[in-house]
């Protein structure tokens, strides 16, 4: 029987884009509290370009022990179901910088992204369909988290288009690609050959699901330029 296993941490930036900070997800306050029903599973990501490290709270429960810097996140953790308030605080000032109300359903998986810019933070929340990819394949989806980017396509160099015309705060379904191969991927302005950013030597393992995230800004030349980040969502094993 196949078993679903969330990846333990967000994947590293691949090919020289820096490393995701490894953030411990064990023993969070959500997890240690007794949950009377099957919990939801929720991951969180700081994609707010220019932000300081942040803390995520669901109601009064802090999810992370260490501040989450831009470009990093926390893997799926248990969360109470029902109506929840998500609050995000700057770790340096303890000032609340964003809040959002949402609902988590029993047994479902969610991805919560903090995006936008510091003067106008925003949330994107996905109900993750983690259906196992076909045998011999990985599943890859695109999430557009860049507030300055146009609609975009995700393309394998000299290969197929995996996602097309994805606007800001839009996402594609998981597309099947041959697993355990190495790919060079590009994010292009939708419907054109204009490459906005690319990433080489990306390996997608058999039986695993991945999120390719476009993050950053077009108007900057610092560490928050447009870039691709890869998040491993789940892996299916025997």
C-alpha positions, 0 to 999 in steps of 0.5 A: 500500500502506498503511503503519503509522506510530506517532505520534512522541510521546504526544498533548498533553492536549487542551483546557486539561488541560496538555501531555504532555512531549515525550520523545525516543524516538530512540537508546534503548539498546534500539534501538541494540543489534543485534536478531537477530529482528524486535523487539517495539515497546513504549510506556510511560506514567507514570499513577502519580498523585502520582509524581515523574518516573520512569525505565523499564528493561527488564532493564538497558536504560534506555528514556528519557533524560529522567525521565517525569513523571506523565501522560507517556510514551514512544512505541513503541520497539524491544525485545528479545523473550522474558522481560523484567523491567520496573523503574521508578526514581524519578529523584530518589532512584534508588530502585526503586519497581516491578518486573514480569516479562513476555514480549514476542513478535516483531513485536508491539506493547505498551503498558505503563502504570505505575498505582496510587498511590505506596504501591502501584504497579501495572502494566497491559500491553496487547498492542495489536491495531493493525488499521487502522480502516475507511476514513473512520474512526478507532479509539478505545479506553478504558483505565481507569487510575484505581485509585479509579474505578468501572467506566466507560463512554466516551461521545460526548456525544449520541452512541454509547457507545464502551466500556462497563463498563470496570473499573480496569486494564480496556480496550476494543477499538478502536471505529470513529468517523467520522474527522477530526471533532471530538467532546466525550467523557465518561467516565461511571460504568458504566450511568449518566448520572453524568459523572466527567470530560469532554473537549471538542473532541477530533479523531480523524483518519481512519486513526488509532488512539487510546487514551483513558485515564482517569487520576487519583484521585477523592479529591484536588482537586490536579493528580491529579484524574480526567481524560482523556488522549489517546494517539495509537497509530498512523496509516495513510497511503498 
